[in-house]
């Protein structure tokens, strides 16, 4: 993707028959989108399936997408809806659900890896390391127990660093509703972690 070509231009070219144009969209968004989906649906295979469904939907609507919002808003909105559909289809949550580490390496929009954990855990005494692991597990458990909309709001704000206006568009709510979701999510996390 050249510096002056945005995703909408690439999608327009793709809809006109330029098969390679879609690879520019994939190159930019494949990793960030997977990270987002995987934090909502912490099962690799299912997250990969959802990611593929999202890109297929984007490809199918390539000619009709208009630049009324940021491309990331469209992308994350579709992904969020797919994730919520999958979550709602589950009738029983399996005990011992796998969790996504809050400190495992993530990638930013440009594909650079970064680690959210500040200190190196190998430098910590064993009792402090064990305490941190217990805390990490407690936080992951508490996050998994949040309602889907609160969890998505937290993930978009904390992990994706999306502005409130974009979170509102992705979740299909108002900005004050996003503020409320984040407030309630933090309250719920605080209660669960006490």
C-alpha positions in Angstrom: 0.0 0.0 0.0 1.5 3.3 -1.0 1.5 6.2 1.4 -1.4 8.0 -0.3 -3.6 4.9 -0.8 -6.1 4.3 2.0 -8.1 1.1 2.6 -11.1 2.5 0.8 -9.1 3.2 -2.3 -7.7 -0.3 -2.2 -11.1 -1.8 -1.7 -12.4 0.2 -4.7 -9.6 -1.2 -6.8 -10.3 -4.7 -5.6 -13.9 -4.4 -6.5 -12.8 -3.4 -10.0 -10.8 -6.5 -10.4 -7.4 -5.8 -8.9 -6.9 -8.9 -6.9 -3.7 -7.7 -5.3 -5.3 -4.6 -3.8 -6.9 -6.6 -1.1 -3.5 -7.8 0.1 -2.7 -4.2 1.1 -5.7 -4.2 3.4 -4.8 -7.6 4.8 -1.2 -6.6 5.4 -2.2 -3.6 7.5 -5.2 -5.1 9.5 -4.7 -8.9 9.8 -2.7 -8.8 13.0 -4.5 -6.0 14.9 -7.9 -7.5 14.0 -6.8 -11.0 15.2 -5.5 -9.5 18.5 -8.9 -7.8 19.0 -10.9 -10.9 18.2 -8.7 -13.2 20.2 -9.1 -11.1 23.3 -12.9 -11.4 23.0 -12.9 -15.0 21.9 -9.8 -16.6 23.5 -9.8 -19.7 21.3 -7.3 -19.5 18.5 -9.2 -21.6 15.9 -12.5 -19.8 16.5 -10.8 -16.4 16.5 -9.1 -17.3 13.1 -12.5 -18.4 11.7 -14.1 -15.1 12.8 -11.2 -13.1 11.4 -11.7 -14.9 8.0 -15.4 -14.2 8.1 -14.8 -10.5 8.7 -12.3 -10.2 5.8 -14.7 -12.1 3.5 -17.5 -9.7 4.5 -15.2 -6.7 3.8 -14.2 -8.3 0.4 -17.8 -8.9 -0.5 -18.8 -5.3 0.2 -15.6 -3.8 -1.2 -17.5 -1.9 -3.9 -20.1 -0.4 -1.6 -18.1 0.7 1.4 -18.0 4.5 1.6 -15.6 6.6 3.5 -18.0 7.9 6.1 -16.1 6.6 9.0 -12.6 5.3 9.7 -11.9 2.0 8.1 -11.0 0.6 11.5 -14.5 1.5 12.7 -16.1 -0.6 10.0 -13.6 -3.5 10.5 -13.9 -3.6 14.3 -17.7 -3.2 14.2 -18.1 -6.2 11.9 -15.7 -8.2 14.1 -17.5 -7.2 17.3 -20.8 -8.3 15.8 -19.4 -11.6 14.7 -17.9 -12.2 18.2 -21.1 -11.3 20.0 -23.0 -13.7 17.7 -20.6 -16.5 18.5 -20.8 -15.7 22.2 -24.6 -15.7 22.2 -24.7 -19.0 20.4 -22.9 -20.6 23.2 -25.5 -21.9 25.7 -23.1 -23.1 28.4 -19.7 -21.7 29.2 -17.3 -24.5 29.7 -15.5 -24.6 33.0 -11.8 -24.0 32.7 -12.1 -21.7 29.7 -8.7 -20.7 28.4 -7.7 -17.1 28.9 -5.7 -14.7 26.9 -2.8 -13.3 28.8 -2.9 -9.7 29.5 0.8 -9.5 29.4 1.5 -11.7 26.3 3.0 -9.9 23.3 0.6 -7.9 21.2 1.1 -6.0 18.0 0.3 -2.4 17.1 -1.3 -1.3 13.8 2.2 -1.3 12.1 2.9 -4.9 13.2 5.5 -4.0 15.8 5.5 -6.4 18.8 5.4 -5.0 22.3 4.9 -6.5 25.7 2.6 -5.0 28.2 4.5 -6.3 31.1 7.0 -3.8 32.5 9.3 -5.8 34.8 10.9 -9.1 33.7 9.2 -11.8 35.8 12.4 -13.8 36.0 13.9 -11.1 38.1 11.2 -11.4 40.8 11.4 -13.4 43.9 9.4 -16.7 43.8 6.7 -15.5 46.2 6.2 -12.2 44.4 6.1 -14.1 41.1 3.5 -16.5 42.4 1.4 -13.6 43.7 1.6 -11.8 40.4 0.5 -15.0 38.6 -2.4 -15.3 40.9 -3.3 -11.7 40.4 -3.0 -12.1 36.6 -5.3 -15.2 36.7 -7.8 -13.2 38.9 -7.9 -10.3 36.4 -8.3 -12.6 33.4 -11.1 -14.4 35.2 -12.8 -11.2 36.1 -12.5 -9.9 32.6 -14.0 -13.1 31.2 -17.0 -12.7 33.5 -17.8 -9.2 32.4 -20.8 -8.7 30.0 -19.7 -8.8 26.4 -20.3 -5.1 25.8 -18.3 -4.1 28.9 -15.5 -6.5 28.0 -15.4 -5.2 24.4 -15.3 -1.5 25.6 -12.4 -2.3 27.9 -10.5 -4.2 25.2 -11.1 -1.4 22.6 -10.0 1.3 25.0 -7.2 -0.3 27.0 -5.7 -2.7 24.4 -6.6 -1.1 21.1 -6.3 2.5 22.4 -9.3 3.5 20.4 -11.0 6.9 21.1 -14.4 7.0 22.7 -16.1 8.1 19.5 -14.8 5.2 17.5 -15.7 2.7 20.3 -19.2 4.2 20.2 -19.4 3.6 16.5 -18.0 0.0 16.8 -20.4 -1.0 19.6 -23.3 0.9 18.1 -23.9 3.1 21.1 -23.4 6.8 22.1 -20.3 8.2 23.6 -21.9 8.7 27.0 -22.9 5.0 26.8 -19.3 4.1 26.2 -18.3 6.1 29.2 -20.9 4.3 31.2 -19.8 0.9 29.9 -16.2 1.6 30.9 -17.3 3.0 34.3 -19.4 -0.1 35.0 -16.7 -2.4 33.7 -14.1 -0.9 36.0 -16.6 -1.1 38.9 -17.3 -4.7 38.2 -13.6 -5.5 37.9 -12.9 -3.8 41.1 -15.7 -5.7 42.9 -14.6 -9.0 41.5 -10.9 -8.4 42.4 -11.5 -7.5 46.0 
